[in-house]
Amino acid sequence: AQVKEELKTASLSLSELFDRAEADEVVGKLKVVSMLEAMPNTGKVKARRLMRELDISESRRLRGLGPNQKRRLLEHFGVAPAGR
């Protein structure tokens, strides 16, 4: 719940969230759709549409995202992927 609130208030960036998911098992188990719904200006419908567009399964969890899926999510939200 705290992570979702941090995303909603933009005090946690998407790239920081991906880093935290690698280190924190609880965050890593957060469903991607829940994370997207917590993003500013993204509701349930937009979140599911984006997941279909980016070819991400609705059951996917943060830790299970591949590098290309992470990159596409970062690009969608206007964040340049680290190291690129």
C-alpha positions as CSV (number, residue, x, y, z in Angstrom):
1,A,0.0,0.0,0.0
2,Q,2.9,2.4,0.8
3,V,4.5,1.8,-2.6
4,K,1.2,2.5,-4.4
5,E,0.8,5.7,-2.4
6,E,4.4,6.8,-3.3
7,L,3.7,6.2,-7.0
8,K,0.4,8.1,-6.8
9,T,2.1,11.1,-5.2
10,A,5.1,10.7,-7.6
11,S,7.6,10.5,-4.7
12,L,8.7,7.2,-6.2
13,S,9.8,6.9,-9.8
14,L,9.1,3.9,-12.0
15,S,12.8,3.2,-12.4
16,E,13.3,3.4,-8.6
17,L,10.3,1.0,-8.2
18,F,12.0,-1.5,-10.6
19,D,15.2,-1.3,-8.6
20,R,13.3,-1.8,-5.3
21,A,11.5,-4.8,-6.7
22,E,14.8,-6.6,-7.3
23,A,15.8,-6.1,-3.7
24,D,12.5,-6.3,-1.9
25,E,10.5,-9.5,-2.2
26,V,7.2,-7.9,-1.2
27,V,7.5,-5.2,-3.8
28,G,8.7,-7.7,-6.4
29,K,5.4,-9.7,-5.9
30,L,3.3,-6.6,-6.6
31,K,1.2,-7.2,-9.8
32,V,2.1,-4.9,-12.7
33,V,-1.6,-4.0,-13.2
34,S,-1.8,-2.8,-9.6
35,M,1.3,-0.7,-10.0
36,L,-0.1,0.9,-13.2
37,E,-3.4,1.7,-11.6
38,A,-1.5,3.5,-8.9
39,M,0.3,5.7,-11.4
40,P,-0.9,9.3,-11.7
41,N,-3.6,9.7,-14.5
42,T,-3.9,5.9,-15.0
43,G,-7.0,4.1,-13.9
44,K,-8.1,0.5,-14.3
45,V,-9.1,0.8,-18.0
46,K,-6.0,2.6,-19.1
47,A,-3.8,0.2,-17.1
48,R,-5.3,-2.9,-18.8
49,R,-5.1,-1.3,-22.2
50,L,-1.5,-0.4,-21.7
51,M,-0.7,-3.9,-20.6
52,R,-2.3,-5.3,-23.8
53,E,-0.4,-2.8,-26.0
54,L,2.9,-3.7,-24.4
55,D,2.1,-7.4,-24.4
56,I,2.3,-7.9,-20.7
57,S,0.2,-10.6,-19.1
58,E,-2.3,-9.4,-16.5
59,S,-0.9,-11.9,-14.0
60,R,2.7,-10.6,-14.4
61,R,4.4,-9.4,-11.2
62,L,7.1,-6.7,-11.1
63,R,9.9,-9.1,-10.5
64,G,8.8,-11.1,-13.5
65,L,9.0,-8.3,-16.0
66,G,11.6,-8.8,-18.7
67,P,14.1,-6.0,-19.7
68,N,12.2,-5.1,-22.8
69,Q,8.9,-4.8,-20.9
70,K,10.5,-2.6,-18.3
71,R,12.1,-0.4,-21.0
72,R,8.7,-0.1,-22.8
73,L,7.0,0.9,-19.6
74,L,9.7,3.5,-18.8
75,E,9.4,4.9,-22.3
76,H,5.6,5.1,-22.1
77,F,5.8,7.1,-18.9
78,G,8.5,9.4,-20.3
79,V,11.4,8.0,-18.3
80,A,14.7,7.3,-20.1
81,P,15.9,3.8,-19.1
82,A,19.0,3.9,-17.1
83,G,22.2,3.1,-18.9
84,R,20.9,4.0,-22.3
